[in-house]
Amino acid sequence: MKHLLVAGLAFTLLASPALAEGMSNAIGHAVRVTDGGQSFDAWFNADGSYSDTRGVTGTWTYQGQLCIQVTTENGSSENCGPWNESLAAGESWVTNGWSDDGRSLTVQIVDG
C-alpha cells in the first residue's frame, strides 16, 4: 500500500508539468473571457483544475486544443476549442473557435 501511494504521488508530480505544457501562459494568471457585453475571469491551475468567477469549477486538459470539463445543475459537459499558446500576459486574442454560431469572443491573459 505504501509503495502504491508513493508511486501515485510520483506520477502526480511528474504529470503536472506535462499537463501545463501549451497552457503555461495561463497558469498563475486570470484569463478574462469577453463575449459581447458579458465577461468572466477563469483560472487554469497546473494540477488540471479549473474555476471561474461565475462559480463554475471543473478540470481542463490540453492536447492541441483546450478542453474544459464541468459539472453544473444541468449535468456534466465538456467544451473544447482553440488556445493561443503564444499569448502573453496583458495581451488579448479574438477567436470564434468556441462558438457554434461563429460569434467571436475575446480572450485576455490578465497579469498577476
C-alpha positions in Angstrom: 0.0 0.0 0.0 2.8 2.4 0.9 4.5 1.8 -2.4 1.3 2.4 -4.3 0.8 5.8 -2.5 4.4 6.8 -3.3 4.0 5.7 -6.9 0.8 7.7 -7.2 2.4 10.8 -5.7 5.4 10.5 -8.1 3.1 10.2 -11.1 1.2 13.3 -10.0 4.3 15.3 -9.6 5.7 14.2 -12.9 2.4 14.6 -14.8 1.6 18.2 -13.6 4.3 19.9 -15.7 3.3 17.9 -18.8 -0.4 18.9 -18.2 0.5 22.6 -18.2 2.6 22.3 -21.4 0.9 24.6 -24.0 -1.1 26.3 -21.3 1.9 27.7 -19.3 0.9 31.2 -20.4 -2.4 30.9 -18.4 -1.0 29.2 -15.3 -0.7 31.8 -12.5 -2.8 34.4 -14.3 -6.5 35.1 -14.7 -7.9 34.5 -18.2 -10.6 37.1 -19.0 -13.2 35.9 -21.5 -15.5 38.6 -23.0 -18.5 37.6 -25.1 -20.3 40.8 -26.2 -21.1 42.8 -23.1 -20.5 39.9 -20.7 -17.2 38.7 -19.3 -15.8 36.4 -16.6 -12.4 35.5 -15.3 -11.1 31.9 -15.4 -8.2 30.2 -13.7 -6.4 27.2 -15.1 -4.2 25.5 -12.4 -1.2 23.3 -13.2 -2.9 20.4 -11.5 -5.6 20.4 -14.1 -8.3 22.1 -12.0 -10.5 24.9 -13.4 -12.6 27.7 -11.8 -14.1 30.9 -12.8 -15.9 34.0 -11.4 -19.3 32.5 -12.4 -18.8 29.8 -9.7 -18.1 27.1 -12.3 -15.5 24.5 -11.3 -14.1 21.5 -13.1 -11.0 20.3 -14.8 -9.1 21.0 -18.0 -6.9 19.2 -20.5 -4.8 20.5 -23.4 -3.7 18.3 -26.3 -3.7 20.6 -29.3 -6.9 22.1 -28.1 -8.2 23.2 -24.8 -11.0 21.1 -23.3 -12.8 22.2 -20.1 -14.9 19.6 -18.2 -17.5 20.9 -15.7 -20.5 19.7 -13.8 -23.4 22.0 -13.1 -27.0 21.6 -12.0 -27.7 20.7 -15.7 -25.2 17.8 -15.6 -21.7 17.2 -16.9 -20.4 18.8 -20.1 -17.2 19.2 -22.0 -16.4 22.1 -24.2 -13.3 22.2 -26.4 -11.8 24.9 -28.6 -8.5 26.5 -29.7 -6.0 28.1 -27.3 -3.3 30.6 -28.3 -0.1 29.3 -26.8 1.9 32.4 -27.6 -0.5 34.9 -25.9 1.4 36.8 -23.3 0.1 38.4 -20.1 -1.6 41.7 -20.9 -2.4 40.6 -24.5 -5.7 39.6 -25.9 -6.9 37.4 -28.8 -10.2 37.2 -30.7 -11.5 33.8 -31.7 -14.7 32.2 -32.9 -13.4 28.7 -32.3 -15.5 28.3 -29.2 -18.8 29.2 -30.8 -21.3 27.0 -32.7 -22.8 30.1 -34.5 -19.5 31.8 -35.4 -19.8 34.5 -32.7 -16.4 35.9 -31.7 -15.1 36.2 -28.1 -12.1 37.9 -26.7 -9.6 36.0 -24.5 -7.2 38.1 -22.5 -4.5 37.0 -20.1 -4.6 39.4 -17.1 -1.2 39.9 -15.5 -1.0 38.8 -11.9 
